[in-house]
Each structure stands twice: as structure tokens, then as C-alpha cells.
């Protein structure tokens, strides 16, 4: 049931974004998104800080989390670079053809 709510909210957001795309500026959406992410990280920090089991195992969990985070960041940066290059290539191709 939980996944249906998540997917439903996502689809609803896409539809609402499509309808309001002319009314709401992209910069406003970006600022609101950033603020909500900060709030979620803050609440997550409160949750982690309040969990004794997590706090007691933080040295072990911390190393694993650091390795996973570094790998995820590196993978994200590589993919972002590749997508950027692909978009630039497609733009050049359109300019050449058009």
C-alpha cells in the first residue's frame, strides 16, 4: 500500500507541475524543493540521534555509510557528466540539422 501512495503522489505532482508550469516559476519550485530537503534531513537527523542502537553502532555504521556515500557520489557525478555530454551532442546535432 505504501508504494502506491508514493507512486500516486509522484504522478499527482507530475500532473500538477504540468498544469501549473506556466504559472509557477521554475526557480520557486527549486527553492521550495531545497527547503523541503533540508527539513527532511533535519528530521532524519533527529530520528538518528534519538535511536540508541544506531548511536551505539555509529563507528561501524559510519565507515560503511562513508564508503557507500562516496561510491554513490562518484557514480552520480560520472552519470551527470555523461548525460551532460549526451545532451550537448544532441544539441549540436539539432543545430547542425536545423
QUIQUI-V200473 format. One record per residue. PSI is psi in whole degrees, -180 to 180 (NA if undefined). Layout:
psi=PSI
psi=PSI
//
This chain:
psi=-38
psi=-41
psi=-33
psi=-38
psi=-45
psi=-50
psi=-40
psi=-44
psi=-38
psi=-48
psi=-41
psi=-42
psi=-40
psi=-46
psi=-45
psi=-41
psi=-38
psi=-43
psi=-40
psi=8
psi=-28
psi=-20
psi=-45
psi=130
psi=148
psi=-35
psi=-34
psi=-44
psi=-42
psi=-42
psi=-43
psi=-43
psi=-45
psi=-45
psi=-40
psi=-38
psi=-43
psi=-43
psi=-43
psi=-41
psi=-39
psi=-47
psi=-38
psi=-42
psi=-41
psi=-43
psi=-45
psi=-45
psi=-29
psi=-6
psi=108
psi=-39
psi=-45
psi=-45
psi=-37
psi=-29
psi=14
psi=-40
psi=-44
psi=-47
psi=-36
psi=-43
psi=-47
psi=-44
psi=-38
psi=-43
psi=-46
psi=-44
psi=-45
psi=-42
psi=-42
psi=-42
psi=-45
psi=-45
psi=-41
psi=-42
psi=-41
psi=-46
psi=-40
psi=-41
psi=-44
psi=-41
psi=-41
psi=-47
psi=-41
psi=-44
psi=-43
psi=-40
psi=-43
psi=-38
psi=-45
psi=-39
psi=-42
psi=-42
psi=-38
psi=-41
psi=-32
psi=NA
//
